[in-house]
Amino acid sequence: MSDQGDELDFQPLTIAVLTVSDSRTETTDASGNLLSERIQAAGHRLAAKRIVPDDRYLLRAVFSDWIADPSIHVILSTGGTGVTGRDRTPEAIMPLLDQTLDGFGELFRTLSFEEIGTSTLQSRALAGLANGTFIFCLPGSSGACRTAWDRILQAQLDRRTRPCNFAQLLPRLHER
């Protein structure tokens, strides 16, 4: 459990959500909708929400637009991180990253193992930084998105979380 300090006020971040799917619609996008609801319930701003097919070049285009937008602090994607032939999110995103945050995928799979056992081996969840924007690529299931948000991201995107968090790094990442 994270140690929350009271000396800092909550600072909302601006977060974009991208669902990677060939079959989801706004109505059937349980994972994207779950993330959008949790983002707003936590007090953050939802910058945008899109659904894009599993196509590495379409994905790169959307990610690149959002990475270039200085008002977007975080991008959460859901889907395309498995091992089937259409799962291309990691391959699409890796060339865009300035740094990877390997601990995110490691921690996600550890927590996921508690819930789904060895099936977590099929997850290629990843995170990184691009142009000062945090990027988190999550599996497409709503259970995986719930685990990632509730057990990792909610605390790490809150600058009150101690001893450290991703949110406190944002001002330094945008210094030029």
Protein Blocks (a to p, Z undefined) as FASTA:
>chain_A
ZZddfkbccdddddddddddfkbcfklmmmlmmmmmmmmmnopacfbdcdddddfklmmm
mmmmmmmmmkbmbdcdeejiambfklmklmmmmmmpmbdcfklmmmmmmmmmmmnommlm
mpccdcddeehiacddddfbfklmmmmmmmmmmmmmpckbcfbdfklmmmmmmpZZ
